[in-house]
Amino acid sequence: MAEHLSQSELDYPFKLLEYFNGFRVSKVIFSACELGVFDLLLGAPGPLSARHVAHELRTSVDGMERLLDALVGMEVLEVEPAEGTGEGEDSSDVANLYLARGSSKSLHHMMTYQNQTVYPLWTHLGDAVREGRNQNEKTFGLQPEDPFQAVYRSDDEEMLKFMGLMDSSWILDGHDIATAFDLSCFQKIVDLGGCTGALAREMAKAYPSSSVSVLDLPTVVDAAKKYFSRENDDVVFHSGDFFLGDVPPADLYVLARIVHDWPEEKCLSLLRKLHDTCRPGGGVLLVEAMLLETRRGPLMAQIFSLNMLVQMEGRERPPSGYTRLLNDAGFHDVQVCRTGKSYDAILAVR
Ligand SMILES: C[S@@+](CC[C@H](N)C(=O)[O-])C[C@H]1O[C@@H](n2cnc3c(N)ncnc32)[C@H](O)[C@@H]1O
């Protein structure tokens, strides 16, 4: 490894130190978010002093001052002159857009899930690597037969947290995925495991003459209708289990972040079922964070692959991994589109 480090990194390991502290940097944002810092600043008429923020959010002044200083250091907040009180904190445009709950592009759910569920799981990363399996039992005391029993454990709250996380991703990547290929030739699109319907809505927007529906587990569909529905929703929901029984007929099946959850043989049996169900010319669109063919990046896809080890039963793959799976299931003409964002698209036809 030393050969690959630059000379300056050998003189002083800046990058390594940055990585050591990565989890603390994340925690600063997550805690500020949980305490309501970004919501308060967004709603304020101007910059607020640390004392004012501490008072409003019922925290210690000293602790809040340090937290706000760190957020300024991270360039998430800005220091502005505040009326009457000298210096005050103000949100950057990025914080207002993505960190405050009230924004239409809020990633609040994504942060909550990372903080409350992913973070505890990742304390067992070493065990996951040693044992080669997920750490749901050690982290949450659950011995689930399938990882979604752990994801949706015990109560509505955990399910809604996960659904919020899934929904947030498509605020950022939905349009790029829906338009990665021209899918207008597919009249009937079914998003299998489509969760809240966020990606399906992007598909419906991009292809107004196609019908778009979502299939997910019954409890998820109930929650999607109750908590994530939109006025004049174009998307229809079906309850079902894509491993058991039939899937609704379609010209195009979307599997977004499904293949990466499951072991190879389960993915293959699902893809074979889709192949048998769709007509010739029909297709399947996989949406995943794709590794480079060499598996030497992108770093986010490598991190997501470790996440699949810690939490699920699957992995992230390079293009050849998806091509092989799709070909083995009978699909051909595999095309890959890297969006340059977190998620990529892979299209294949029967
Ligand atoms: C990782 S999430 C991806 C959600 C969505 N496709 C997205 O990318 O936002 C996996 C989804 O598969 C659903 N799921 C898991 N097992 C399923 C099954 N056997 N049948 C149908 N849906 C299932 C989950 O409820 C969840 O919504």
PDBQT file of the ligand as one rigid body, heavy atoms in Angstrom, charges set to zero:
ROOT
HETATM    1  C1  LIG A 401     -33.498  -1.524  -0.678  1.00  0.00    +0.000 C 
HETATM    2  S1  LIG A 401     -35.200  -1.258  -0.803  1.00  0.00    +0.000 S 
HETATM    3  C2  LIG A 401     -35.332  -0.457  -2.382  1.00  0.00    +0.000 C 
HETATM    4  C3  LIG A 401     -36.594   0.335  -2.510  1.00  0.00    +0.000 C 
HETATM    5  C4  LIG A 401     -36.757   1.051  -3.823  1.00  0.00    +0.000 C 
HETATM    6  N1  LIG A 401     -36.685   0.159  -4.951  1.00  0.00    +0.000 N 
HETATM    7  C5  LIG A 401     -35.745   2.147  -3.949  1.00  0.00    +0.000 C 
HETATM    8  O1  LIG A 401     -34.711   1.956  -4.600  1.00  0.00    +0.000 OA
HETATM    9  O2  LIG A 401     -35.962   3.200  -3.336  1.00  0.00    +0.000 OA
HETATM   10  C6  LIG A 401     -35.853  -2.858  -1.129  1.00  0.00    +0.000 C 
HETATM   11  C7  LIG A 401     -37.354  -2.884  -1.297  1.00  0.00    +0.000 C 
HETATM   12  O3  LIG A 401     -37.738  -4.218  -1.596  1.00  0.00    +0.000 OA
HETATM   13  C8  LIG A 401     -38.907  -4.515  -0.860  1.00  0.00    +0.000 C 
HETATM   14  N2  LIG A 401     -38.980  -5.978  -0.682  1.00  0.00    +0.000 N 
HETATM   15  C9  LIG A 401     -38.175  -6.765   0.065  1.00  0.00    +0.000 A 
HETATM   16  N3  LIG A 401     -38.530  -8.051  -0.059  1.00  0.00    +0.000 NA
HETATM   17  C10 LIG A 401     -39.584  -8.070  -0.906  1.00  0.00    +0.000 A 
HETATM   18  C11 LIG A 401     -40.394  -9.113  -1.433  1.00  0.00    +0.000 A 
HETATM   19  N4  LIG A 401     -40.143 -10.383  -1.110  1.00  0.00    +0.000 N 
HETATM   20  N5  LIG A 401     -41.395  -8.792  -2.284  1.00  0.00    +0.000 NA
HETATM   21  C12 LIG A 401     -41.634  -7.490  -2.609  1.00  0.00    +0.000 A 
HETATM   22  N6  LIG A 401     -40.890  -6.452  -2.149  1.00  0.00    +0.000 NA
HETATM   23  C13 LIG A 401     -39.888  -6.747  -1.309  1.00  0.00    +0.000 A 
HETATM   24  C14 LIG A 401     -38.712  -3.768   0.438  1.00  0.00    +0.000 C 
HETATM   25  O4  LIG A 401     -39.924  -3.609   1.133  1.00  0.00    +0.000 OA
HETATM   26  C15 LIG A 401     -38.119  -2.465  -0.060  1.00  0.00    +0.000 C 
HETATM   27  O5  LIG A 401     -39.098  -1.550  -0.397  1.00  0.00    +0.000 OA
ENDROOT
TORSDOF 0
